[in-house]
Amino acid sequence: MGAKQSGPIQYPKLEHWSTYKINGIKGLEEHKKALAAEGLKDPWIRNEVWRFRKTAPTSKFGYLRILGYAAVCGTLLVVVRNNLVRRDSHNEPYIL
């Protein structure tokens, strides 16, 4: 009925919690200093490290999502240009 899988599902490998360090991450260091100035401490701040990592997509789905976003934006621009922009003899619509 459906496509056969060649093996078990491969889940992304999770990093160990001890690898998350806030040293060197500007936004989190500022947050930690602001809390320390008021005498507070956030023991779970390391859980936000992943938000500040700048990584490229590493899966096919990530690249397809970027490609799909670009296709939708391009299509939207063509539709707006063809339907909302005034036309004269020199401004013919694009034909797709």
N, C-alpha and C positions, 0 to 999 in steps of 0.2 A: 504494500500500500504506500509506504513512504520510502524515502531513500535510506539505504543501510549505512550505519555509521561504521567506520573502520576500526573503532576501538572505544574505550571509555572517554567520557567527556573530559577535556583538559581545562581545568580551572586555572586562573592566574595564580602565580606563586605569591603568597603573602609574606611581607617582611616581618621580621621579629620586632616586637615593640621597643626593644632596647636600641634599635638602629635609628630611631627617630630622635634627633637632637635639635634643639632650637638655636644652638650657637651658629652664628653666621646667617640667620634668617632675620632680615631687618624688621619686618612687621611684628614678628613674635617677640623679638628682643625689646622693641619699644613697648609692647603690651606688658611684658614682664616688669620693665622698669616703672611703668605707670602704676601698676599694681603695688610694687614695692614701695613707691613713694607714699602710698596710702596705708602701708602696713599690711597688705594683703598678699596672698600667694595662690596661684592656680596650679594645682598638682596635675591637672589633666591637659595642660597646654600642649604637650607633645602630640596629642591627638589631632591637632590642627596643622601639623607640619606638611601633610600631603597637599593641603590647599595652596601652599606657597611654592611647590615644586613646579618648575617649568619644564615639562617633558612633551615630546612629540608623541602623537598616537603610535602605539606599537602593535596594533592589531588591524586586521582587514576591516573590521567594523568601524574603527576610528577613522581610517582613511576614507571609507565609503561615506561616513557621516559628513566629513569635510567636503567631499566631492558633491554630495547631494545638496548641501547648503549652498555651494557655489552655483549649482545648476538652478536651484530655486531662485536665487537672487538674480541671475542672468535672465531667466524667463520673466521674472517680474519687471525687470528694466525694459525688456522688449515690449511687453504688454502695455506698460505705462507710456512708452515712447510712441507706440502705434495708435493708442486710443485717446490719449489725453493731450498730445502735443498738436498744435494747429498745423495744418498742412497747406502748402501752396504748390505751385508748379515745380519748384525746386526741392520740395520736401516730401518725397514719396515714402510710403511706409515700407518697412523691412518685410520681406517675405521669408518665412521659415518653412 
